[in-house]
Amino acid sequence: MKVTINGKGKDIKKGVTVTEVLKTENVKMPDMVSVQLNDEFVDRNNFSSTVLKENDKIDFLYFMGGGNIGF
């Protein structure tokens, strides 16, 4: 089945969940990543029950906090 992961086309098996994709894609700090599926954020509590479908688009986003840079 074809999906797009972070802008790149990938072939994955049917029935794969968001949690499984985080593992197979070797996502660093998976507990710190936000996931968008077809441009909608997936609640972290639903990662293991959200199954990807043909032509889905999934993106992993890291939000980094900033500090005072002295301006």
CHARMM-style PDB file with segment names, atoms N, HN, CA, C and O in Angstrom:
ATOM      1  N   MET     1       0.847  -1.152   0.000  1.00  0.00      PROA
ATOM      2  CA  MET     1       0.000   0.000   0.000  1.00  0.00      PROA
ATOM      3  C   MET     1       0.906   1.231   0.000  1.00  0.00      PROA
ATOM      4  O   MET     1       1.934   1.247   0.676  1.00  0.00      PROA
ATOM      5  N   LYS     2       0.529   2.247  -0.748  1.00  0.00      PROA
ATOM      6  HN  LYS     2      -0.307   2.234  -1.297  1.00  0.00      PROA
ATOM      7  CA  LYS     2       1.339   3.461  -0.865  1.00  0.00      PROA
ATOM      8  C   LYS     2       0.826   4.558   0.059  1.00  0.00      PROA
ATOM      9  O   LYS     2      -0.371   4.836   0.129  1.00  0.00      PROA
ATOM     10  N   VAL     3       1.782   5.176   0.771  1.00  0.00      PROA
ATOM     11  HN  VAL     3       2.754   4.950   0.715  1.00  0.00      PROA
ATOM     12  CA  VAL     3       1.498   6.332   1.616  1.00  0.00      PROA
ATOM     13  C   VAL     3       2.631   7.331   1.418  1.00  0.00      PROA
ATOM     14  O   VAL     3       3.654   7.015   0.810  1.00  0.00      PROA
ATOM     15  N   THR     4       2.439   8.529   1.935  1.00  0.00      PROA
ATOM     16  HN  THR     4       1.609   8.786   2.429  1.00  0.00      PROA
ATOM     17  CA  THR     4       3.496   9.536   1.912  1.00  0.00      PROA
ATOM     18  C   THR     4       3.890   9.823   3.350  1.00  0.00      PROA
ATOM     19  O   THR     4       3.061  10.206   4.175  1.00  0.00      PROA
ATOM     20  N   ILE     5       5.183   9.630   3.637  1.00  0.00      PROA
ATOM     21  HN  ILE     5       5.857   9.319   2.966  1.00  0.00      PROA
ATOM     22  CA  ILE     5       5.708   9.862   4.979  1.00  0.00      PROA
ATOM     23  C   ILE     5       6.736  10.974   4.899  1.00  0.00      PROA
ATOM     24  O   ILE     5       7.770  10.837   4.245  1.00  0.00      PROA
ATOM     25  N   ASN     6       6.442  12.084   5.576  1.00  0.00      PROA
ATOM     26  HN  ASN     6       5.602  12.196   6.108  1.00  0.00      PROA
ATOM     27  CA  ASN     6       7.329  13.256   5.551  1.00  0.00      PROA
ATOM     28  C   ASN     6       7.719  13.650   4.130  1.00  0.00      PROA
ATOM     29  O   ASN     6       8.876  13.968   3.856  1.00  0.00      PROA
ATOM     30  N   GLY     7       6.734  13.622   3.229  1.00  0.00      PROA
ATOM     31  HN  GLY     7       5.794  13.363   3.452  1.00  0.00      PROA
ATOM     32  CA  GLY     7       6.947  14.081   1.863  1.00  0.00      PROA
ATOM     33  C   GLY     7       7.517  13.054   0.907  1.00  0.00      PROA
ATOM     34  O   GLY     7       7.706  13.359  -0.270  1.00  0.00      PROA
ATOM     35  N   LYS     8       7.797  11.847   1.374  1.00  0.00      PROA
ATOM     36  HN  LYS     8       7.644  11.600   2.331  1.00  0.00      PROA
ATOM     37  CA  LYS     8       8.368  10.809   0.508  1.00  0.00      PROA
ATOM     38  C   LYS     8       7.401   9.640   0.379  1.00  0.00      PROA
ATOM     39  O   LYS     8       6.838   9.172   1.369  1.00  0.00      PROA
ATOM     40  N   GLY     9       7.215   9.175  -0.849  1.00  0.00      PROA
ATOM     41  HN  GLY     9       7.672   9.555  -1.653  1.00  0.00      PROA
ATOM     42  CA  GLY     9       6.362   8.022  -1.092  1.00  0.00      PROA
ATOM     43  C   GLY     9       6.978   6.762  -0.510  1.00  0.00      PROA
ATOM     44  O   GLY     9       8.178   6.525  -0.648  1.00  0.00      PROA
ATOM     45  N   LYS    10       6.154   5.959   0.138  1.00  0.00      PROA
ATOM     46  HN  LYS    10       5.179   6.152   0.250  1.00  0.00      PROA
ATOM     47  CA  LYS    10       6.615   4.709   0.746  1.00  0.00      PROA
ATOM     48  C   LYS    10       5.591   3.620   0.497  1.00  0.00      PROA
ATOM     49  O   LYS    10       4.393   3.883   0.387  1.00  0.00      PROA
ATOM     50  N   ASP    11       6.078   2.402   0.412  1.00  0.00      PROA
ATOM     51  HN  ASP    11       7.051   2.188   0.502  1.00  0.00      PROA
ATOM     52  CA  ASP    11       5.208   1.234   0.374  1.00  0.00      PROA
ATOM     53  C   ASP    11       5.229   0.603   1.758  1.00  0.00      PROA
ATOM     54  O   ASP    11       6.294   0.291   2.291  1.00  0.00      PROA
ATOM     55  N   ILE    12       4.048   0.416   2.336  1.00  0.00      PROA
ATOM     56  HN  ILE    12       3.183   0.669   1.903  1.00  0.00      PROA
ATOM     57  CA  ILE    12       3.936  -0.229   3.642  1.00  0.00      PROA
ATOM     58  C   ILE    12       2.857  -1.298   3.560  1.00  0.00      PROA
ATOM     59  O   ILE    12       2.038  -1.304   2.642  1.00  0.00      PROA
ATOM     60  N   LYS    13       2.869  -2.202   4.537  1.00  0.00      PROA
ATOM     61  HN  LYS    13       3.534  -2.197   5.284  1.00  0.00      PROA
ATOM     62  CA  LYS    13       1.837  -3.245   4.556  1.00  0.00      PROA
ATOM     63  C   LYS    13       0.522  -2.667   5.060  1.00  0.00      PROA
ATOM     64  O   LYS    13       0.513  -1.646   5.747  1.00  0.00      PROA
ATOM     65  N   LYS    14      -0.574  -3.306   4.726  1.00  0.00      PROA
ATOM     66  HN  LYS    14      -0.568  -4.135   4.167  1.00  0.00      PROA
ATOM     67  CA  LYS    14      -1.889  -2.877   5.189  1.00  0.00      PROA
ATOM     68  C   LYS    14      -2.010  -3.127   6.686  1.00  0.00      PROA
ATOM     69  O   LYS    14      -1.398  -4.044   7.235  1.00  0.00      PROA
ATOM     70  N   GLY    15      -2.816  -2.288   7.333  1.00  0.00      PROA
ATOM     71  HN  GLY    15      -3.313  -1.543   6.888  1.00  0.00      PROA
ATOM     72  CA  GLY    15      -3.087  -2.484   8.752  1.00  0.00      PROA
ATOM     73  C   GLY    15      -2.066  -1.873   9.693  1.00  0.00      PROA
ATOM     74  O   GLY    15      -2.098  -2.146  10.893  1.00  0.00      PROA
ATOM     75  N   VAL    16      -1.151  -1.045   9.172  1.00  0.00      PROA
ATOM     76  HN  VAL    16      -1.125  -0.823   8.197  1.00  0.00      PROA
ATOM     77  CA  VAL    16      -0.108  -0.443   9.990  1.00  0.00      PROA
ATOM     78  C   VAL    16      -0.668   0.759  10.752  1.00  0.00      PROA
ATOM     79  O   VAL    16      -1.390   1.582  10.189  1.00  0.00      PROA
ATOM     80  N   THR    17      -0.328   0.849  12.035  1.00  0.00      PROA
ATOM     81  HN  THR    17       0.258   0.180  12.493  1.00  0.00      PROA
ATOM     82  CA  THR    17      -0.776   1.964  12.865  1.00  0.00      PROA
ATOM     83  C   THR    17       0.286   3.062  12.903  1.00  0.00      PROA
ATOM     84  O   THR    17       1.421   2.864  12.469  1.00  0.00      PROA
ATOM     85  N   VAL    18      -0.102   4.209  13.423  1.00  0.00      PROA
ATOM     86  HN  VAL    18      -1.024   4.370  13.775  1.00  0.00      PROA
ATOM     87  CA  VAL    18       0.841   5.320  13.593  1.00  0.00      PROA
ATOM     88  C   VAL    18       2.007   4.876  14.476  1.00  0.00      PROA
ATOM     89  O   VAL    18       3.160   5.171  14.165  1.00  0.00      PROA
ATOM     90  N   THR    19       1.722   4.175  15.565  1.00  0.00      PROA
ATOM     91  HN  THR    19       0.785   3.936  15.818  1.00  0.00      PROA
ATOM     92  CA  THR    19       2.784   3.694  16.458  1.00  0.00      PROA
ATOM     93  C   THR    19       3.777   2.826  15.709  1.00  0.00      PROA
ATOM     94  O   THR    19       4.985   2.966  15.899  1.00  0.00      PROA
ATOM     95  N   GLU    20       3.289   1.933  14.860  1.00  0.00      PROA
ATOM     96  HN  GLU    20       2.308   1.819  14.706  1.00  0.00      PROA
ATOM     97  CA  GLU    20       4.177   1.050  14.095  1.00  0.00      PROA
ATOM     98  C   GLU    20       5.031   1.839  13.109  1.00  0.00      PROA
ATOM     99  O   GLU    20       6.204   1.523  12.913  1.00  0.00      PROA
ATOM    100  N   VAL    21       4.454   2.860  12.489  1.00  0.00      PROA
ATOM    101  HN  VAL    21       3.500   3.117  12.648  1.00  0.00      PROA
ATOM    102  CA  VAL    21       5.219   3.682  11.544  1.00  0.00      PROA
ATOM    103  C   VAL    21       6.322   4.448  12.278  1.00  0.00      PROA
ATOM    104  O   VAL    21       7.433   4.580  11.764  1.00  0.00      PROA
ATOM    105  N   LEU    22       6.022   4.944  13.462  1.00  0.00      PROA
ATOM    106  HN  LEU    22       5.119   4.836  13.879  1.00  0.00      PROA
ATOM    107  CA  LEU    22       7.054   5.623  14.247  1.00  0.00      PROA
ATOM    108  C   LEU    22       8.240   4.697  14.490  1.00  0.00      PROA
ATOM    109  O   LEU    22       9.390   5.135  14.448  1.00  0.00      PROA
ATOM    110  N   LYS    23       7.965   3.415  14.745  1.00  0.00      PROA
ATOM    111  HN  LYS    23       7.031   3.059  14.779  1.00  0.00      PROA
ATOM    112  CA  LYS    23       9.035   2.439  14.982  1.00  0.00      PROA
ATOM    113  C   LYS    23       9.774   2.097  13.693  1.00  0.00      PROA
ATOM    114  O   LYS    23      11.005   2.109  13.667  1.00  0.00      PROA
ATOM    115  N   THR    24       9.037   1.791  12.623  1.00  0.00      PROA
ATOM    116  HN  THR    24       8.037   1.782  12.645  1.00  0.00      PROA
ATOM    117  CA  THR    24       9.691   1.361  11.381  1.00  0.00      PROA
ATOM    118  C   THR    24      10.471   2.488  10.718  1.00  0.00      PROA
ATOM    119  O   THR    24      11.430   2.238   9.988  1.00  0.00      PROA
ATOM    120  N   GLU    25      10.061   3.723  10.971  1.00  0.00      PROA
ATOM    121  HN  GLU    25       9.282   3.926  11.564  1.00  0.00      PROA
ATOM    122  CA  GLU    25      10.772   4.880  10.404  1.00  0.00      PROA
ATOM    123  C   GLU    25      11.877   5.380  11.341  1.00  0.00      PROA
ATOM    124  O   GLU    25      12.513   6.399  11.073  1.00  0.00      PROA
ATOM    125  N   ASN    26      12.096   4.655  12.437  1.00  0.00      PROA
ATOM    126  HN  ASN    26      11.578   3.827  12.655  1.00  0.00      PROA
ATOM    127  CA  ASN    26      13.146   4.997  13.408  1.00  0.00      PROA
ATOM    128  C   ASN    26      13.071   6.453  13.855  1.00  0.00      PROA
ATOM    129  O   ASN    26      14.081   7.155  13.900  1.00  0.00      PROA
ATOM    130  N   VAL    27      11.871   6.890  14.183  1.00  0.00      PROA
ATOM    131  HN  VAL    27      11.050   6.319  14.147  1.00  0.00      PROA
ATOM    132  CA  VAL    27      11.664   8.263  14.638  1.00  0.00      PROA
ATOM    133  C   VAL    27      12.332   8.440  15.992  1.00  0.00      PROA
ATOM    134  O   VAL    27      12.053   7.707  16.942  1.00  0.00      PROA
ATOM    135  N   LYS    28      13.215   9.421  16.062  1.00  0.00      PROA
ATOM    136  HN  LYS    28      13.442  10.016  15.290  1.00  0.00      PROA
ATOM    137  CA  LYS    28      13.894   9.712  17.320  1.00  0.00      PROA
ATOM    138  C   LYS    28      12.942  10.449  18.242  1.00  0.00      PROA
ATOM    139  O   LYS    28      12.156  11.289  17.804  1.00  0.00      PROA
ATOM    140  N   MET    29      13.022  10.127  19.513  1.00  0.00      PROA
ATOM    141  HN  MET    29      13.661   9.444  19.868  1.00  0.00      PROA
ATOM    142  CA  MET    29      12.168  10.729  20.546  1.00  0.00      PROA
ATOM    143  C   MET    29      10.683  10.665  20.171  1.00  0.00      PROA
ATOM    144  O   MET    29      10.027  11.704  20.115  1.00  0.00      PROA
ATOM    145  N   PRO    30      10.143   9.476  19.913  1.00  0.00      PROA
ATOM    146  CA  PRO    30       8.738   9.372  19.500  1.00  0.00      PROA
ATOM    147  C   PRO    30       7.761   9.950  20.514  1.00  0.00      PROA
ATOM    148  O   PRO    30       6.641  10.315  20.158  1.00  0.00      PROA
ATOM    149  N   ASP    31       8.178  10.035  21.777  1.00  0.00      PROA
ATOM    150  HN  ASP    31       9.088   9.738  22.066  1.00  0.00      PROA
ATOM    151  CA  ASP    31       7.300  10.627  22.785  1.00  0.00      PROA
ATOM    152  C   ASP    31       7.279  12.155  22.709  1.00  0.00      PROA
ATOM    153  O   ASP    31       6.485  12.799  23.394  1.00  0.00      PROA
ATOM    154  N   MET    32       8.146  12.733  21.882  1.00  0.00      PROA
ATOM    155  HN  MET    32       8.791  12.210  21.326  1.00  0.00      PROA
ATOM    156  CA  MET    32       8.211  14.192  21.728  1.00  0.00      PROA
ATOM    157  C   MET    32       7.709  14.660  20.359  1.00  0.00      PROA
ATOM    158  O   MET    32       7.753  15.854  20.060  1.00  0.00      PROA
ATOM    159  N   VAL    33       7.236  13.735  19.533  1.00  0.00      PROA
ATOM    160  HN  VAL    33       7.200  12.766  19.776  1.00  0.00      PROA
ATOM    161  CA  VAL    33       6.812  14.073  18.177  1.00  0.00      PROA
ATOM    162  C   VAL    33       5.291  14.236  18.119  1.00  0.00      PROA
ATOM    163  O   VAL    33       4.543  13.521  18.786  1.00  0.00      PROA
ATOM    164  N   SER    34       4.866  15.184  17.313  1.00  0.00      PROA
ATOM    165  HN  SER    34       5.474  15.764  16.771  1.00  0.00      PROA
ATOM    166  CA  SER    34       3.446  15.315  16.983  1.00  0.00      PROA
ATOM    167  C   SER    34       3.250  14.714  15.600  1.00  0.00      PROA
ATOM    168  O   SER    34       4.145  14.769  14.756  1.00  0.00      PROA
ATOM    169  N   VAL    35       2.087  14.146  15.377  1.00  0.00      PROA
ATOM    170  HN  VAL    35       1.360  14.101  16.062  1.00  0.00      PROA
ATOM    171  CA  VAL    35       1.818  13.471  14.112  1.00  0.00      PROA
ATOM    172  C   VAL    35       0.620  14.114  13.432  1.00  0.00      PROA
ATOM    173  O   VAL    35      -0.432  14.315  14.038  1.00  0.00      PROA
ATOM    174  N   GLN    36       0.809  14.429  12.161  1.00  0.00      PROA
ATOM    175  HN  GLN    36       1.664  14.266  11.669  1.00  0.00      PROA
ATOM    176  CA  GLN    36      -0.303  14.886  11.331  1.00  0.00      PROA
ATOM    177  C   GLN    36      -0.617  13.782  10.334  1.00  0.00      PROA
ATOM    178  O   GLN    36       0.280  13.251   9.679  1.00  0.00      PROA
ATOM    179  N   LEU    37      -1.873  13.447  10.227  1.00  0.00      PROA
ATOM    180  HN  LEU    37      -2.601  13.878  10.759  1.00  0.00      PROA
ATOM    181  CA  LEU    37      -2.344  12.471   9.263  1.00  0.00      PROA
ATOM    182  C   LEU    37      -3.337  13.190   8.366  1.00  0.00      PROA
ATOM    183  O   LEU    37      -4.400  13.620   8.815  1.00  0.00      PROA
ATOM    184  N   ASN    38      -2.981  13.316   7.097  1.00  0.00      PROA
ATOM    185  HN  ASN    38      -2.118  12.967   6.733  1.00  0.00      PROA
ATOM    186  CA  ASN    38      -3.813  14.044   6.143  1.00  0.00      PROA
ATOM    187  C   ASN    38      -4.139  15.448   6.659  1.00  0.00      PROA
ATOM    188  O   ASN    38      -5.283  15.900   6.606  1.00  0.00      PROA
ATOM    189  N   ASP    39      -3.106  16.118   7.155  1.00  0.00      PROA
ATOM    190  HN  ASP    39      -2.177  15.752   7.198  1.00  0.00      PROA
ATOM    191  CA  ASP    39      -3.158  17.504   7.630  1.00  0.00      PROA
ATOM    192  C   ASP    39      -3.969  17.718   8.903  1.00  0.00      PROA
ATOM    193  O   ASP    39      -4.289  18.857   9.242  1.00  0.00      PROA
ATOM    194  N   GLU    40      -4.304  16.653   9.605  1.00  0.00      PROA
ATOM    195  HN  GLU    40      -4.044  15.727   9.329  1.00  0.00      PROA
ATOM    196  CA  GLU    40      -5.009  16.747  10.890  1.00  0.00      PROA
ATOM    197  C   GLU    40      -4.129  16.112  11.967  1.00  0.00      PROA
ATOM    198  O   GLU    40      -3.583  15.027  11.766  1.00  0.00      PROA
ATOM    199  N   PHE    41      -3.992  16.786  13.102  1.00  0.00      PROA
ATOM    200  HN  PHE    41      -4.435  17.668  13.265  1.00  0.00      PROA
ATOM    201  CA  PHE    41      -3.199  16.219  14.187  1.00  0.00      PROA
ATOM    202  C   PHE    41      -3.891  14.996  14.765  1.00  0.00      PROA
ATOM    203  O   PHE    41      -5.111  14.975  14.929  1.00  0.00      PROA
ATOM    204  N   VAL    42      -3.091  13.973  15.071  1.00  0.00      PROA
ATOM    205  HN  VAL    42      -2.101  13.990  14.938  1.00  0.00      PROA
ATOM    206  CA  VAL    42      -3.589  12.749  15.692  1.00  0.00      PROA
ATOM    207  C   VAL    42      -3.298  12.851  17.187  1.00  0.00      PROA
ATOM    208  O   VAL    42      -2.169  13.137  17.584  1.00  0.00      PROA
ATOM    209  N   ASP    43      -4.300  12.622  18.004  1.00  0.00      PROA
ATOM    210  HN  ASP    43      -5.218  12.389  17.682  1.00  0.00      PROA
ATOM    211  CA  ASP    43      -4.107  12.621  19.450  1.00  0.00      PROA
ATOM    212  C   ASP    43      -3.164  11.474  19.817  1.00  0.00      PROA
ATOM    213  O   ASP    43      -3.328  10.347  19.348  1.00  0.00      PROA
ATOM    214  N   ARG    44      -2.191  11.772  20.648  1.00  0.00      PROA
ATOM    215  HN  ARG    44      -2.058  12.687  21.028  1.00  0.00      PROA
ATOM    216  CA  ARG    44      -1.195  10.765  21.057  1.00  0.00      PROA
ATOM    217  C   ARG    44      -1.860   9.497  21.596  1.00  0.00      PROA
ATOM    218  O   ARG    44      -1.352   8.396  21.382  1.00  0.00      PROA
ATOM    219  N   ASN    45      -2.979   9.637  22.284  1.00  0.00      PROA
ATOM    220  HN  ASN    45      -3.393  10.531  22.458  1.00  0.00      PROA
ATOM    221  CA  ASN    45      -3.688   8.472  22.830  1.00  0.00      PROA
ATOM    222  C   ASN    45      -4.250   7.572  21.741  1.00  0.00      PROA
ATOM    223  O   ASN    45      -4.616   6.428  22.013  1.00  0.00      PROA
ATOM    224  N   ASN    46      -4.324   8.074  20.509  1.00  0.00      PROA
ATOM    225  HN  ASN    46      -4.027   9.003  20.288  1.00  0.00      PROA
ATOM    226  CA  ASN    46      -4.886   7.295  19.398  1.00  0.00      PROA
ATOM    227  C   ASN    46      -3.829   6.734  18.448  1.00  0.00      PROA
ATOM    228  O   ASN    46      -4.175   6.105  17.447  1.00  0.00      PROA
ATOM    229  N   PHE    47      -2.548   6.950  18.744  1.00  0.00      PROA
ATOM    230  HN  PHE    47      -2.266   7.461  19.557  1.00  0.00      PROA
ATOM    231  CA  PHE    47      -1.487   6.470  17.847  1.00  0.00      PROA
ATOM    232  C   PHE    47      -1.620   4.969  17.580  1.00  0.00      PROA
ATOM    233  O   PHE    47      -1.512   4.532  16.434  1.00  0.00      PROA
ATOM    234  N   SER    48      -1.852   4.185  18.626  1.00  0.00      PROA
ATOM    235  HN  SER    48      -1.940   4.540  19.556  1.00  0.00      PROA
ATOM    236  CA  SER    48      -1.861   2.728  18.454  1.00  0.00      PROA
ATOM    237  C   SER    48      -3.153   2.208  17.824  1.00  0.00      PROA
ATOM    238  O   SER    48      -3.207   1.054  17.400  1.00  0.00      PROA
ATOM    239  N   SER    49      -4.192   3.041  17.756  1.00  0.00      PROA
ATOM    240  HN  SER    49      -4.148   3.979  18.100  1.00  0.00      PROA
ATOM    241  CA  SER    49      -5.447   2.587  17.151  1.00  0.00      PROA
ATOM    242  C   SER    49      -5.730   3.250  15.798  1.00  0.00      PROA
ATOM    243  O   SER    49      -6.718   2.922  15.140  1.00  0.00      PROA
ATOM    244  N   THR    50      -4.865   4.181  15.384  1.00  0.00      PROA
ATOM    245  HN  THR    50      -4.063   4.448  15.919  1.00  0.00      PROA
ATOM    246  CA  THR    50      -5.058   4.863  14.103  1.00  0.00      PROA
ATOM    247  C   THR    50      -4.326   4.085  13.016  1.00  0.00      PROA
ATOM    248  O   THR    50      -3.096   4.027  12.999  1.00  0.00      PROA
ATOM    249  N   VAL    51      -5.094   3.492  12.116  1.00  0.00      PROA
ATOM    250  HN  VAL    51      -6.093   3.540  12.131  1.00  0.00      PROA
ATOM    251  CA  VAL    51      -4.550   2.654  11.044  1.00  0.00      PROA
ATOM    252  C   VAL    51      -4.438   3.475   9.762  1.00  0.00      PROA
ATOM    253  O   VAL    51      -5.375   4.170   9.369  1.00  0.00      PROA
ATOM    254  N   LEU    52      -3.287   3.383   9.125  1.00  0.00      PROA
ATOM    255  HN  LEU    52      -2.526   2.819   9.444  1.00  0.00      PROA
ATOM    256  CA  LEU    52      -3.079   4.107   7.867  1.00  0.00      PROA
ATOM    257  C   LEU    52      -3.814   3.422   6.729  1.00  0.00      PROA
ATOM    258  O   LEU    52      -3.989   2.203   6.712  1.00  0.00      PROA
ATOM    259  N   LYS    53      -4.240   4.250   5.772  1.00  0.00      PROA
ATOM    260  HN  LYS    53      -4.097   5.240   5.785  1.00  0.00      PROA
ATOM    261  CA  LYS    53      -4.956   3.747   4.593  1.00  0.00      PROA
ATOM    262  C   LYS    53      -4.201   4.147   3.333  1.00  0.00      PROA
ATOM    263  O   LYS    53      -3.327   5.013   3.374  1.00  0.00      PROA
ATOM    264  N   GLU    54      -4.535   3.527   2.235  1.00  0.00      PROA
ATOM    265  HN  GLU    54      -5.245   2.824   2.202  1.00  0.00      PROA
ATOM    266  CA  GLU    54      -3.936   3.832   0.928  1.00  0.00      PROA
ATOM    267  C   GLU    54      -3.960   5.336   0.675  1.00  0.00      PROA
ATOM    268  O   GLU    54      -4.979   5.996   0.877  1.00  0.00      PROA
ATOM    269  N   ASN    55      -2.836   5.861   0.237  1.00  0.00      PROA
ATOM    270  HN  ASN    55      -2.008   5.325   0.073  1.00  0.00      PROA
ATOM    271  CA  ASN    55      -2.661   7.271  -0.136  1.00  0.00      PROA
ATOM    272  C   ASN    55      -2.701   8.254   1.032  1.00  0.00      PROA
ATOM    273  O   ASN    55      -2.791   9.462   0.813  1.00  0.00      PROA
ATOM    274  N   ASP    56      -2.636   7.759   2.265  1.00  0.00      PROA
ATOM    275  HN  ASP    56      -2.563   6.777   2.443  1.00  0.00      PROA
ATOM    276  CA  ASP    56      -2.568   8.671   3.402  1.00  0.00      PROA
ATOM    277  C   ASP    56      -1.255   9.442   3.365  1.00  0.00      PROA
ATOM    278  O   ASP    56      -0.256   8.990   2.804  1.00  0.00      PROA
ATOM    279  N   LYS    57      -1.289  10.621   3.980  1.00  0.00      PROA
ATOM    280  HN  LYS    57      -2.100  10.988   4.435  1.00  0.00      PROA
ATOM    281  CA  LYS    57      -0.100  11.466   4.104  1.00  0.00      PROA
ATOM    282  C   LYS    57       0.146  11.656   5.597  1.00  0.00      PROA
ATOM    283  O   LYS    57      -0.705  12.184   6.313  1.00  0.00      PROA
ATOM    284  N   ILE    58       1.316  11.221   6.058  1.00  0.00      PROA
ATOM    285  HN  ILE    58       2.007  10.792   5.476  1.00  0.00      PROA
ATOM    286  CA  ILE    58       1.650  11.330   7.472  1.00  0.00      PROA
ATOM    287  C   ILE    58       2.942  12.124   7.622  1.00  0.00      PROA
ATOM    288  O   ILE    58       3.917  11.904   6.904  1.00  0.00      PROA
ATOM    289  N   ASP    59       2.921  13.055   8.577  1.00  0.00      PROA
ATOM    290  HN  ASP    59       2.129  13.233   9.160  1.00  0.00      PROA
ATOM    291  CA  ASP    59       4.095  13.884   8.834  1.00  0.00      PROA
ATOM    292  C   ASP    59       4.407  13.860  10.321  1.00  0.00      PROA
ATOM    293  O   ASP    59       3.507  13.888  11.160  1.00  0.00      PROA
ATOM    294  N   PHE    60       5.709  13.806  10.638  1.00  0.00      PROA
ATOM    295  HN  PHE    60       6.440  13.782   9.957  1.00  0.00      PROA
ATOM    296  CA  PHE    60       6.169  13.842  12.018  1.00  0.00      PROA
ATOM    297  C   PHE    60       6.733  15.233  12.278  1.00  0.00      PROA
ATOM    298  O   PHE    60       7.606  15.701  11.547  1.00  0.00      PROA
ATOM    299  N   LEU    61       6.239  15.885  13.306  1.00  0.00      PROA
ATOM    300  HN  LEU    61       5.530  15.505  13.900  1.00  0.00      PROA
ATOM    301  CA  LEU    61       6.631  17.260  13.600  1.00  0.00      PROA
ATOM    302  C   LEU    61       7.200  17.362  15.006  1.00  0.00      PROA
ATOM    303  O   LEU    61       6.638  16.830  15.964  1.00  0.00      PROA
ATOM    304  N   TYR    62       8.315  18.050  15.106  1.00  0.00      PROA
ATOM    305  HN  TYR    62       8.771  18.482  14.328  1.00  0.00      PROA
ATOM    306  CA  TYR    62       8.936  18.310  16.407  1.00  0.00      PROA
ATOM    307  C   TYR    62       8.806  19.801  16.699  1.00  0.00      PROA
ATOM    308  O   TYR    62       9.159  20.642  15.872  1.00  0.00      PROA
ATOM    309  N   PHE    63       8.301  20.109  17.869  1.00  0.00      PROA
ATOM    310  HN  PHE    63       8.015  19.425  18.541  1.00  0.00      PROA
ATOM    311  CA  PHE    63       8.191  21.502  18.267  1.00  0.00      PROA
ATOM    312  C   PHE    63       9.317  21.806  19.235  1.00  0.00      PROA
ATOM    313  O   PHE    63       9.470  21.138  20.258  1.00  0.00      PROA
ATOM    314  N   MET    64      10.092  22.805  18.909  1.00  0.00      PROA
ATOM    315  HN  MET    64       9.967  23.347  18.078  1.00  0.00      PROA
ATOM    316  CA  MET    64      11.230  23.161  19.739  1.00  0.00      PROA
ATOM    317  C   MET    64      10.940  24.492  20.421  1.00  0.00      PROA
ATOM    318  O   MET    64      10.542  25.465  19.780  1.00  0.00      PROA
ATOM    319  N   GLY    65      11.141  24.513  21.698  1.00  0.00      PROA
ATOM    320  HN  GLY    65      11.464  23.723  22.219  1.00  0.00      PROA
ATOM    321  CA  GLY    65      10.971  25.743  22.448  1.00  0.00      PROA
ATOM    322  C   GLY    65      12.189  26.622  22.262  1.00  0.00      PROA
ATOM    323  O   GLY    65      13.309  26.148  22.077  1.00  0.00      PROA
ATOM    324  N   GLY    66      11.940  27.886  22.315  1.00  0.00      PROA
ATOM    325  HN  GLY    66      11.030  28.271  22.465  1.00  0.00      PROA
ATOM    326  CA  GLY    66      13.040  28.824  22.196  1.00  0.00      PROA
ATOM    327  C   GLY    66      13.222  29.583  23.496  1.00  0.00      PROA
ATOM    328  O   GLY    66      12.401  29.506  24.410  1.00  0.00      PROA
ATOM    329  N   GLY    67      14.278  30.288  23.548  1.00  0.00      PROA
ATOM    330  HN  GLY    67      14.945  30.350  22.806  1.00  0.00      PROA
ATOM    331  CA  GLY    67      14.556  31.096  24.734  1.00  0.00      PROA
ATOM    332  C   GLY    67      14.825  32.521  24.323  1.00  0.00      PROA
ATOM    333  O   GLY    67      14.701  32.878  23.151  1.00  0.00      PROA
ATOM    334  N   ASN    68      15.182  33.306  25.258  1.00  0.00      PROA
ATOM    335  HN  ASN    68      15.283  33.016  26.209  1.00  0.00      PROA
ATOM    336  CA  ASN    68      15.516  34.694  25.022  1.00  0.00      PROA
ATOM    337  C   ASN    68      16.862  34.741  24.314  1.00  0.00      PROA
ATOM    338  O   ASN    68      17.852  34.195  24.802  1.00  0.00      PROA
ATOM    339  N   ILE    69      16.891  35.394  23.165  1.00  0.00      PROA
ATOM    340  HN  ILE    69      16.087  35.837  22.768  1.00  0.00      PROA
ATOM    341  CA  ILE    69      18.148  35.451  22.413  1.00  0.00      PROA
ATOM    342  C   ILE    69      18.852  36.795  22.595  1.00  0.00      PROA
ATOM    343  O   ILE    69      19.775  37.122  21.850  1.00  0.00      PROA
ATOM    344  N   GLY    70      18.416  37.566  23.583  1.00  0.00      PROA
ATOM    345  HN  GLY    70      17.666  37.300  24.188  1.00  0.00      PROA
ATOM    346  CA  GLY    70      19.132  38.768  23.955  1.00  0.00      PROA
ATOM    347  C   GLY    70      18.766  40.035  23.220  1.00  0.00      PROA
ATOM    348  O   GLY    70      19.544  40.989  23.222  1.00  0.00      PROA
ATOM    349  N   PHE    71      17.617  40.075  22.598  1.00  0.00      PROA
ATOM    350  HN  PHE    71      16.985  39.300  22.597  1.00  0.00      PROA
ATOM    351  CA  PHE    71      17.230  41.316  21.903  1.00  0.00      PROA
ATOM    352  C   PHE    71      16.594  42.275  22.853  1.00  0.00      PROA
ATOM    353  OT1 PHE    71      16.203  43.372  22.454  1.00  0.00      PROA
TER     354      PHE     71
END
